């Protein structure tokens, strides 16, 4: 397991009791490098949406626990936020909740010279995702070729 995956796993373990206490959902945890900074991000949600006050409350609790446990060796910026409009689908519950909704899919390897697809999420299983691109076309995509799948949104 990579170091960043271990950081994410341990952070998730710290967050789960907080999520249960507040009746929030932990959508994702990521430890990433952007430019010269590293970020530890927790994405949280609840029915009706997350507020800034919700994020602040969780951030304060998590920050205290992170200081106490001190398992991340390098400097990082802690962020707690909503997953946003274009939330990625990562866990099985994300796929189940998004059935029938419009999604955007980005693939690692092109399929017929195309790496990005959009459509209605019809089905999924451990190996494939099926989207309905239009009335007559369903596209079955291999999950191991999916770099990102997220809810589509328009402004």
C-alpha positions in Angstrom: 0.0 0.0 0.0 1.4 3.4 -1.0 2.1 5.9 1.8 -0.7 8.3 0.6 -3.2 5.4 0.6 -2.3 4.6 4.2 -2.8 8.3 5.1 -6.2 8.2 3.5 -7.2 5.0 5.2 -6.1 6.2 8.7 -7.9 9.5 8.2 -11.0 7.7 7.1 -10.9 5.7 10.4 -10.7 8.9 12.4 -13.6 10.5 10.4 -16.1 7.7 10.6 -17.1 8.2 14.3 -17.5 11.9 13.6 -19.6 11.2 10.6 -21.8 8.9 12.6 -22.2 11.5 15.4 -23.3 14.2 13.0 -25.3 11.8 10.7 -23.1 12.8 7.8 -21.8 10.7 4.9 -18.1 10.4 4.3 -17.9 10.6 0.5 -14.1 10.4 0.0 -10.7 11.1 1.5 -7.7 12.0 -0.6 -4.1 13.0 0.0 -2.8 14.7 -3.1 0.0 17.0 -4.3 -0.9 20.1 -6.2 2.0 22.3 -7.1 4.3 22.5 -4.2 1.6 21.8 -1.6 0.1 18.6 -0.3 -3.6 18.5 0.6 -5.6 16.1 2.8 -9.2 16.5 1.7 -12.3 15.0 3.2 -15.5 15.2 1.2 -18.7 15.0 3.3 -22.4 15.1 2.6 -25.8 14.9 4.1 -29.4 14.9 2.8 -30.2 18.5 1.8 -26.5 19.3 1.4 -23.5 20.3 3.6 -23.1 23.8 4.9 -20.0 25.8 5.7 -20.7 25.4 9.4 -20.9 21.6 8.9 -17.5 21.6 7.2 -16.0 23.8 9.9 -17.3 21.6 12.7 -15.8 18.5 11.1 -12.6 20.2 10.2 -12.0 21.4 13.8 -12.7 17.9 15.2 -10.5 16.2 12.5 -7.7 18.7 12.9 -7.5 18.0 16.6 -7.4 14.2 16.0 -4.8 14.6 13.3 -2.6 16.7 15.6 -3.0 14.0 18.3 -2.3 11.0 16.1 0.4 12.8 14.0 0.8 10.0 11.4 1.5 12.2 8.3 5.2 12.9 8.1 5.0 15.8 5.7 3.4 19.2 5.8 -0.2 19.4 4.4 -3.2 21.5 4.2 -6.4 20.1 5.6 -9.7 20.7 3.7 -13.2 19.5 4.5 -15.8 20.2 1.9 -18.9 19.1 0.0 -18.2 16.8 -2.9 -19.7 19.5 -5.1 -22.1 19.3 -8.1 -19.9 17.1 -10.2 -19.2 14.6 -7.4 -17.1 11.6 -8.5 -18.6 8.1 -8.2 -16.2 5.9 -6.3 -18.0 3.6 -4.0 -20.8 1.2 -4.8 -23.3 3.4 -2.9 -22.4 6.3 -5.2 -23.2 4.2 -8.3 -26.5 2.9 -6.7 -27.6 6.5 -5.8 -26.7 7.7 -9.3 -28.6 5.1 -11.4 -30.7 7.0 -14.0 -28.7 10.2 -13.7 -26.5 11.8 -16.3 -22.8 11.1 -15.8 -19.5 12.0 -17.5 -16.9 9.3 -17.9 -13.2 9.8 -18.6 -11.2 6.7 -19.7 -7.5 6.0 -19.4 -7.3 4.4 -22.8 -9.3 5.6 -25.8 -12.2 3.6 -27.2 -12.7 4.1 -30.9 -10.3 7.2 -30.5 -12.5 8.7 -27.8 -11.6 9.0 -24.1 -14.6 10.9 -22.8 -18.2 9.8 -22.8 -21.5 11.0 -21.4 -24.9 9.6 -20.8 -27.4 8.1 -18.4 -26.0 5.6 -15.9 -28.0 2.4 -16.6 -26.2 -0.4 -14.9 -23.0 -1.2 -13.1 -21.2 -4.2 -11.6 -17.7 -5.0 -10.4 -16.3 -5.0 -13.9 -18.4 -2.7 -16.1 -20.5 0.4 -16.2 -23.2 0.9 -18.9 -24.3 4.3 -20.0 -27.1 5.2 -22.4 -25.5 7.7 -24.8 -28.7 8.4 -26.7 -32.0 6.7 -27.3 -30.5 3.8 -29.3 -27.0 3.5 -28.0 -25.8 1.9 -24.8 -22.0 1.9 -24.2 -20.5 -0.7 -21.9 -17.2 0.5 -20.3 -14.7 -1.6 -18.4 -14.3 -0.2 -14.9 -10.5 -0.8 -15.0 -10.3 1.7 -17.9 -12.4 4.4 -16.1 -10.1 7.2 -14.8 -13.1 9.3 -13.5 -16.8 9.0 -13.5 -18.9 11.8 -12.1 -22.3 13.3 -12.1 -22.8 15.6 -15.0 -24.0 19.2 -14.4 -24.9 22.2 -16.6 -24.7 25.8 -15.7 
